[in-house]
């Protein structure tokens, strides 16, 4: 479909082609609309009180637009990226708006107010590397973040745009909608047993981001008040592997307990949409199934990464792509604390089985190598023995032959 030439409208004598309409991507204020009164305004679609989105003008009266009006239309249209398009239609001249930012854009201002009203106040308990990593992305989505931790992260929180409370009681008095437990696996139980739940709202949503899931799920069900909502999360990435985009990175979750009230369900969904909007691959899975699968994937990955990190592999001038992948694995795992790795082992009952399988697999591969080596060495040894035996037999035969010759001479 050909594009309309805006310059056609600059000439006051230009007629609008039959059965065609011009689409202008811009907004017109209602007071500007007065210019169109009396010339066949056919359709109006209002957005708010001061903005219109569409103006339909009959073909019979389109040519009555004054030169100044046409000039105003052209001036407004030229500020935008999209060129007007010419479409065949029975409607005549059509002016269609897009969401162009204007100083009088009250719709945009209303959207900001609505977004603020719908923003969540999210509290993070444990403001280490992962807590800061998650907080940064949450703040970028327009939500409020408050944090508390054993250490003093006031300066870090201020840089991120979060509020830090050294005292956990003060933290709870802020009444966050959601509390994210981002402590180490080893300290989780201690933190929960000392947590002042009574200072939070009675319907607070509690969730965790630990790398094991069955353990925190059982703790939540045992220690949290009955009216608290529970959501178990595991972002299968961290500050290193997720430092760029989160697109296609898996996020495993289980809605362990969510109240029947619409507001509580909406809050849970809104929080999950935060990750979905960032491009995460959302995987709803029970905590028990997560631990079973994680033991054969995440735990094995961390184990191999720690083994290679202990070897202190160094770059070479002839490094292959495979070797670079191993170095990347070390970077993504060995930099994590040993407490995290130990937690993956200690608090996942499937980890012991997978570690044994890894050890057996290593022994099997090692056995294949040594068996092949033993076979080669054994063949070489027996080949040398056979050759020596042949030489000895040959020498003995020669000696016996010489001895018989001497006897005959005598």
N, C-alpha and C positions, 0 to 999 in steps of 0.2 A: 504494500500500500504506500503510495508516494507521500512525501512529507509536504506539509503546507509551507508556502513561502510567506513569512511574516510581512515582508515588504509589500505584499499585495494589499494589506489593510492600511498602509500609509497613504495611499491615494484615495481621496474621498469619493472618487468616481468609480472605484472598483466595485463590481457587483459580486455577491456571494454566489458561487456556482450552485446550480440546482442539485438537490439530493446529496448535498455534502455538508459536513460540519467541521469546524476547527476546534481542536482541543487545546486549551491554554493551561499549562500546569502552574497555576498560581492562585493566591488567595485575594479576595476583594473584601474590604470592609463594607459594612452596611451603608455607611454614609456615601461610599463610592457608588453603591448600587442606585442611588437616586438619579444618576446620569441615565440609567436604563429605563426609568419610569416613563410610561407613555409611549414606549417604542416596542411594546409587545413582549414584556417579560413573561415567559411562559411557565417556568418552573424554578422553584427555589428550594434548596436543601440547606437548612441552617445548622451550624455546628456551634453550640453555645449561644450566646446572645449577640455577639458582634461579628462573627465570621460566617461567610457563606461558602459553600463548597461548589455548587453548580448553578450556573445561570443559563437558561435555555432561551434563545431569542429566535422568533419565527423568521424565516427567510424573507418574508414580505417586508419586514421592518428592519432587517439587519443593516441595510445600506443607509439607514437614517442615523447610524452612530456618527457622532461628530468626529472631526479629525483629532481633537484633543483627547477624546475618550479612547480612540484607537491608539494614539500615541502612548497613553497611560498603560493600556494593555500590553503594548509592545515592550515598554520600559520594565514593567513588572516581570514579564515572561523572560526577558533577556538575562535576568539575574539568576535564573535557574539552569540546571544542567540539561534537562530534557527538552528537546525541540518539540514544538507542536506537531501533531500528527493529523493528517487529512483522512477522514473516514467517510464512507458513503452512508448516508442516513437520511431519514425523512424529517429529522428534528431541526435542521438548520444549524445555526451557530451555537456551539456549546463551549462554555468556559468551565473546565474541570480543575479542581484544586488538588495539590499534594500538601504534605505537611512541611511547608517551607517555614523556616524560623523567621518571625517578625517581631518587632519591638512591642506590638500590641497583641501578641499571641497569648491570649488568656487561656486558651485550651491547654497549651504547654504548661502554663503556670498551675492550672488546676491539676494537671497530671503529676507535677512535682509534689503538690500537697497530698494527693492520693497515695503516691509512692511512699511518702514519709509516714502516712497513717498506717500503711500496710507493712512497713519495715519491721523486722524482728529485732528484738534485743537478745543477743546471743552471748552467753557467758562461757568462757573457756577456763577450765581448771587444769593447770599445767601449761605454762607458757614457754616451753622449750622450743626447739627447732620446728617440730611438727605443729605445735600450737600456733606459732607465729606464721608458719606456712599457710595454714588453713585460715587464720584470721585475716591475712592480707587479701585473700580471694573473697572472703565474705564481705569485707568492708567495701571492696570494689563493686559489689552488687547492690550497695546502698543500705545495708543493714548496720546496726549498731553493735559493737563488740566491746565487752568488758572482760577483764581477765584477772586471775589470781594465780599465784605460784609460790613455792618455797623461797625462790630467789627473788631479787629485786629487778624487775624488768620494766620499770617505769619509763625509762628513756626510750627503750625499744618500742613499747606500746605507744608512746606519744608520736614517734616517727611513723608508725603504721596508721595512726588515727584512732587508736583504741584507748580505753580508760583502764588503768591498772590499779588494783586494790590489794595491798600487801596483806590486809586482814581479811580472812574468808568470811567473817560475819558481815563486814561492810559490803563485801561482794554480794552476799545473799540479800542484803537489805535493798539492793538495786532491783530486785525481783526480775531477773531475766526470764524471757519466754522459754528459752532453751538453754540447758547446761550441757556442754560437751566435756566429757572426761578425756583429757589428753595427757595423762600421766604415764609413767613407765608401767609395764605389766607387773613388775615386782612390787610396786608401791600402791597398786590399785586398791587392794583390800584395806590397807591401813587408812588411805585417804577417805574411802567410803565410810568406814566405821567411825571416823572422827568428824564427818561432815554434818553441819548444822541444818539438816533438812527442814526443821521447823520454821526457819526464817524465810523459806521460799514460798511461793504461791502453792496452793494445794493441788493445782493441776499442771505443774511444771513438766515439761518434756525433758527427760534425761536420756542422753545417748553417750556412746563411747566411740573412739576411733582406734581401738587396740587391734593388734595384728592377730590375736586369738579371740574367738567369739563365744565359745561355750562357757568359758570361765567368767567373763564379766556378766553374761546373761544370768547365770546362776546367782552371782553376787547381787545384781540388781533386784531380782525377784525375792531374794532373801532379806536385803537391807533397806530397800527403798520403801517409802510409804505406799500403801495400796492404791491411793488415788493419783500417783505419779504415772505419767506416760513413759514408756520405755521403747527406745529405738536403738538397735545395735547396728553400727556402721563399720565398714572397713574399706577405706580408700586403698586400693591395691597399687599405690604409688606413694612417693614421698618427695621431700624437697629436692632431691637430685633427679629422679626420674620424671617428676612432674613440674620442673621449674619453668617450663614453657607452657604449651597448651595442654589441657586435660582431655582433649578430644580422643575418644575411643579407649581411654584408660578405664579399667573396670572399677566400679564401686559396688561392693556387696552390702546388702542391708536385710534386716528382718524387723518387721513391726511386731515387737514382742507383746506390747500392750498399749493400745491407744483408745481413749475414751470414746463413747458413742456420740458425744456432742459434736455438732458440725464444726464449731470453731476449733476443736482439738484435732479433728481430722484434717481440716484445712491447714492448720499450722504445721502438721507433720508433712503434708504434701508440699507445702510451700518450701519447707526446708530441703526436701529431697529434690525439688525442682531447681534449687540453687546449683546443685551438682549437675543435674541434667542439662541445664542451660549452658554450662561450661563444656558440654560435649562428652561427659562421662558416659560410659556404657553401663547402664543400671542393671544390676543382677540381684533379683530378690531370691534369697536362699536362706534356709534354716542355719542357725549357728553351728549345729552339729555337722551338717553336710559341708559347711565352709571349712571347719577344722580338718575334716577328712581330706578334702581336696587340697587345702593349703599345705598340709604336711608333705604331700608328694610334689608340690610345686614351690611354694614360697620357702619352706624350711630347707628343702634340698638346694634351692638357689642360693640361700644365705650360707649354707654349709660349704658348697663348692667355692663361693666367693671368698669365704674366710680362709679356706685352705690355700687358694691361690694368692690371697693377700699376705698370708704368712710366708709364702715362698718369695715375696718381694720381687715379683716379675718386673723386668725393666724393658723399656723400648729398645728395639734394635733397628739397624739400618735396612733390614730385610723383613720387617714385620709383615705378616699376612693379614688379610681381613679377619680371618678366624681368630688370630691372636689379639687384634684390636677389639674384637667382641669380648674376649676374655678380660681384657683390661677394663672395658666398660662395665662388665659384671662386677669386677673388684671395686670400681669407683662407686657403684650403686649399692653395694652391700657392706664392704669392709669399713666404710666411713661411719656406719651406724654403731651405736654403743654395743658392747658385749652383753649388757643387761637385756637389750632387746632380743639379741640372738638366744640368750639363755632363757628368756621368757617364752620364745617360740618353742623351745624344747621342753621346758618345765611344765607349761600350762596347756600343752596340746598332747593328749594321750596317744595320738597317732604318730607323733614325731619319733618316738623310740623305735617303732616298727620300721619307719622309713630310713632311719639312721642305720639300722641293722641291714636293711636291704642294700643301702649304699655301700656299706662295708663288704658285704658278700659279693656285690657286683665288682668292687675294686679287687678283691682277692681272686675272683674268677678271671678277670682280665690279666691280672698279674700272673696267675697260674698258667694261663695260655702262653704268655710270653716266655716264662721260664721253661715250660715243657718243650716249646719249640727250640729254645736255646739248648736245653739238655740233649735233645735229639740230635741237633747238629754237632755238638761237642762229642756226644757218644759215637756218632758215625765216624767222626774224624779220628777218635781214639782207636776204635776197632779197625779202621782202615790202616792206621799206622801199625797196629799190632799184627795184622795180617801180613803187611809188607815186611815187617821185621822177621816174622816167622818164616816167610818165604826165603828171605835172605839167609837166615840161619840154616834152613834146610838145604839151600843151594850150597852154602859154604861147607856143610857137613858132607854133602854128596861129593863135593870136590875133594875134600880131605880123604874120604873113603876111597875114592878113585885113585888118588895119588898113592895111597898106602898099598893098594893092590898092585899097582904098577911097580912099586919098589920091590915087592915080594917076588914078582915074576922075574925081575932082573937078577935077583939073587939066585 
